[in-house]
Amino acid sequence: MKKVFFSIMCMLLIGTASAQDDKFKALFVYNFTKYIEWPKNKQTGDFVIGVLGHSSIISELKAFTERKTVGSQKIVVEEILSSEDYTKYHIVYVPTKLSGQAEDIAAKTKGKGVLLVTDKPGMASTTSGINFVKVDNQQKFEVNTTNLETEGVKHSHTLVLLGIAVNN
Amino acid sequence: MYKKIFCVMLMLIMASQSFAQQKDVSKMTREDILAMSYDELGAMPLEDVMKLTEILGVSLNELYEMLLNKDVTSASKKAESSFDSPLSTTVISYDEIIASGARNIQEAMRLVPGVIVREKTNGNYDIHIRGNNNIPDENLTVYTENSMTLVMIDNRPIYNYINGGTFWESFPIDIADVDRIEVVRGAASALYGANAVTGVINIITKNPESEDLHINGQLQGGNLGSYMGSLNVGQNIGKFGYRVSGNYQKMQRTTDKFYVFQYDSLFNRDDIQTLPDKTSYWLTVFNPMESIKDWHPYPETAVDRYGVNANLYFNAADDINFVLSGGYQDSYITSSSFGDPSISITGREIKSSYANFIGKAKGLTLQSNIMLSEQDIVHQNVGFKADARTFNFNAEYDFYIGDFNIRPGFSYQSATYDDTPYLIADTAGLYSSGYMNGECSFNSIAGSLRLDYKMLDEKLRFILGGRFEKFDTSDDLYFPFQAVASYNVNDKHMFRIVGSMANRSPFIVDSYSNFDWNRQGRPFPSHIKFDGSKDQKLATTKNVEFGYRVRPVRNLFVEAEAFMSSTENFGCLLPVSLTANIHAADSMVANINLPNVGTVYSVKQPVPAPAIPYQVNLKYQNIDVDAHQYGITLNAEWVANEKLIFKAFGTYQITKLKDHNCYNNSQIITDMTTLAALNVKQYAAGAIDAQQAGVKGQGLDDYFATPFKIGVQQQLDAGAMQQIEAGVTMQAVVKQLMEAGLPQDQAMATANQMAQAQTDEWKAAAAQVHALAENAEIDVQGIPSIIAEQHFNYEEYDQMLKQLQAAGIYPTLYKDADGNGKTYDGRYEKKEIEHKATPAFFGGFSVNYTPIEKLNIYASGNFYSKQTYTTSNGTFEADPKFILNCKVSYKVWKDNAVFFNARNLLNDKKQEFAWTDETRGCYLVGLDLKF
């Protein structure tokens, strides 16, 4: 009885704690599309946002991007469930628990026009162009312009102003 | 033209809408944001999204501060955040109490770290901060209850000065009145005066907050005959304000039976009156001179109480305000007994009224209050009812010199108890049947000073507080103090160290007991005299604490407090002398009427022993035992988000008793009686020797000068007196035997045999004393008794044991459970033992979950490890227990909610307090009101 009770409470705890965070992270990711310019070869077809692994942010992203476009490109959100060709994605979001794979993805997508968005303190200064952080419990994001250039995407200066600029 | 005008207007409208929208974002509330759809959010530029997260974040921060860093006033007597509190402090808000489902203020204490809350009967609790109860052990059960924690309502002590502790049911207020409960763990007499030994519980009531009428309260009902309600109404009118409140609570016990110590089982109330005493079958367990129906007119009632309060407020200016409060309460409970009866729980009825004034002007605070009460603390037990009057006056002035905050103070306290209104005077106008037999009081005056110095941008803080207190019951001057150093590193880490000393106040029982317990008709002794003593030292504790608080992130609060204390000058009522009846003789004939036949059987009853304690005198004395306590309390609070709040806390502590005396009063009395008989024999032998030596009549005075003296009692001997009252109860023996299956005639015969066997045994033993006495030319035929007086000196117990040992008698201390003697090692040693009455591990948790705005689920649990009570009634082991509670409430209109409330959800029946009722699940439905 006690175990059941604790299990239920823990599940509730984890579920509600992350739901709101996911919603705003998804909203940020969607907004990044307005401040990033992808290479010409990726301005046709669907605009694909990949989320590494099973993550609850998927449903939030789908809710925000439904019937939305980047330019004329229809936004599609996909789960990345196996090590594959990451270069087809415009954005790859790496959840905190899978941050260990970010470096590998960064290496494989270098210069291919893939915005790598990570979610672990310190990642922007090493691996990704954009990284989510919480400051005084407020959702913020770090921007590493060098990494963005390495990824092969161009950024708006406004994005740097709105985020927290970091360097390698 | 029209097109241009139309275009301009359109642009103006769009511009204004755009402006309005921008303005809206910055002014949006957290609720507004959470209510926005995906489309609305998705349409916002990133700049606005950032603002939204800031608003959400700020609101959450406010929530965190509100939940994790509440304001507290009790630790420094001024508002400060609990994170900065220099002492171990916890604050429980009204909202949390309501959410938790606690049925009364007592139960709400289960939400506080470091507090042990044990249910005695349904809705009645014993509440301890850190323990140190049941000291001394092997004594009255009442010593197992808390007498070390000061409980106050708005800084007004609600304290039982009879013997310490708090009669929680006699609070005039209830949950509806509460704004918050502040708990300070650790010695705090420097701030609050005597009795804040292990800590302070200060219940702060609401103030009207606005000119809108404010109503809050609760109504609920459920099983175990539970129905209760409390309502609070208040508002400000200009500079004035008022608040009125009322509460009613009724709960039934989980049984209507009563535990009888001698039988180790429960009996119906009406059967107890005639229940035979197991040690003397012709007597009853219950005092035949009193009626158990009077003692327990409502055997099924656990709590039946109500209270009303009225408060007037005058806010002359921001820093000048006055509050005048008054109220009345009437309560009846059935709970653990104050006295030493043969049953474990008794009734308690208290009616009281109070008036309290608090005035604050600039830095000056004046508080004065009086409480008048009528306390029948062992319901209808003659001698235990009294009128009480307590008066307190406090004045403090708070001011600054540079960075020094200085707070000098003065206080006066008076507590008066008078039992004579409930006693019948004899022809000379004297009282003798009460506990005090007169008006008794103690008064104290105290001067205090508190220095509070902050430096390094208020990060480093030093506090030095002290108080000189003089009680008129003794010449001693007490100086409780408090020294604190705290360092708040960066609002995330706070370290503190506290050294403090605190003392209890004198109690009426300790100082003024004057009770002749006439036990006629009950097992010996026939009289026990209780005497107080004013010149004893007050229990005092020295306490050191190390505290660390950390908020690694804003929504997480973790606190650790390590504490160690040493408490001395405990006291209790110990034997000082007894009068033993050494003579044995045939006495009375008990007549047994055979039911339905009318035949009269005769059973000869003897005087019960060759040596019996006839009268025992007990006196309040300090004892050597010191309690050394070491422990740590951990507390963590996590606001996962605005919907989910999690708390967990636990305390691990070890209490050791040093210089512990492992005897009890019964053992001492038995040894004293044995020694008295031994002395008589030696006297007789000495007289014979003198006679043989030809010095007849010489030297007898020498024998009188020995530690005993021999006298004669020119009245019916003690045993006979006892039996006259109790002879009729032989019928109860027969009845019991018949219920056990014996036919009536066999039951009668068995009863006779039992009595005769004892008679023969006692006669043989008595004959020896007779012979010796006759040889000493004492005319034993002409007198019914030989009375020997034996004195007991606590410090010379060792000598007494040696004397017994020398005569080949095993002291009771050195007998095993089967009564076999062990060789006395020649030196009585005080030992160090582990004190197990306070559980070594106790704590709790809570989860407050609000999945949607209208729905709230609050689950909480408490647990404690095994505890062992050791009293004069024996040993009681309370098994480890986990208590789970849950309240689910749904707001049906604004903040008004319907709810289901489960206390002890799993219906765990294990007793939580020695020899009190089994607990049961209590399931209620009700209504929370707030508008």
Interface residues (C-beta under 8 A of the other chain):
Chain A: M1 K2 F5 M9 L12 L13 T16 A17 Q20 F24 L27 F28 Y30 N31 F32 K34 Y35 A63 F64 T65 E66 K68 D136 N137 Q138 Q139 K140 T158 L159 L162
Chain B: Y38 L41 G42 P45 L46 E47 V49 M50 L52 T53 E54 L56 G57 V58 L60 N61 Y64 V553 R554 N555 A640 N641 K643 L644 F646 V847 Y849 P851 A859 F882 L884 L906
